[in-house]
């Protein structure tokens, strides 16, 4: 089980991801809000989640945490790329496809947070 302080960190990260997801669903990505909001998500990730080390976790969950943490890192990098591609979209069809990709990526990150919070 995660320590309460770690639960709070992942809960905070999950919350900012959910807010970003709502922005994308609302199709508010043509404004300045989306890049700024992603930077806020990235900042929470770097300060709250990425700063944790395997030493902070009990031996029984360390392996699972490391696997999920690695996937979170990967998904965050891919999300940043997906958001750049979304903002560069010019046609409605491309925008729709890229919006779906971004939503899927955010949902995956939220599920990873939930998996850790359930431990």
N, C-alpha and C positions, 0 to 999 in steps of 0.2 A: 504494500500500500504506500502511496506517496505521502510524504510529510505534508502537513497543512500549508506550509510556505510554498512548497512546490505545486500543490493543488491550486493555490491562488495565482501563481504565475501562469499555469496552463489555462486556467479559467479566464484570466485577463487576455491572453493571446487568443483564445477561442472567441471571446466577446468582440475584439476588434476585427477578427475575421468575419464574424457574422454581420457586423456593421458594413464592412467592405462588400460583402455579398449582397446586402440590401441596396447599396449604391449601384452595383453592377446590374442587378435586376431592374432597378428604376431607370436604367439606361442613362445614368448621369455621368457617363464617361467622356462626354465631349467637353465638359467643363474642366476647370482646374481641380475640381474636388477629387477626382479619382487618383491622379498622381500623388497629391498631398495625402490622401487617405492611405494609399499603399505605403508611403514613406512612414506614416504613423504605425502601420502594421509591422513594417520592417524594423522600426525602432523598438517596438515592444518585443519582437522576436529576438533581436540582438541583446537587449538589456535584460530581459526576463528569462528567455528560454535557452538561447545559445550560450549563456553564461554558466549554465549548469554543467557539472561534470559527472562522470560515472561514480566518482567517489561520494557523491551526494546521495546515492541510492543504496538501498539494501541489496545484498547479494542475490536474493531470490528474484528480484525484478530487474536487476542491472542489465542482463542480456536483452530482455524485451525492450527496455527503455532505450538502449543503444540502437537497436534496430529501428524503432519508431523515430527516434531523434534523427537518425541518418536520413530517413525518408522525409521528415519535415524539412531538413536542410535542402534536399533535392527539390521538393515540391515548391519551396519558397523561391528558389532560383528559376524554376520553370514558370512560376506565376509571374514573376517580374518580366520575363520574356513575353509571356502571353499578353500581359497588359500593354507592353510596348506595341506588339502587333495589333492589338485591338485599337489602340489609339491611332495607328497608322492606316486603319481600314478606310477604304473609300466607298466601296459598294455596300448596299444593304445586305446582300447575301453573305459577303465576307464578314461584315460586322456581326451578323447573327451567329455565324459559325464560331467566330472568335469569342463572342460573349458566352456561348455555351461552353467553350473550352475553359474560360476563366472561371465560370460558375462551378464546373466540375472540379477544377483544381482547388478552389476555395473549399468546396464540400469535402474533398479528400483531406485537406489540412484540418478541418473541423472534426472529421471522424478520427484522425490521429489524436487530437487533443482529448476527445471523448474516451478513446481507448486507454489513454494514460490516466485520465481522471477516474475511470472505473476500477483501476487497480487498487 
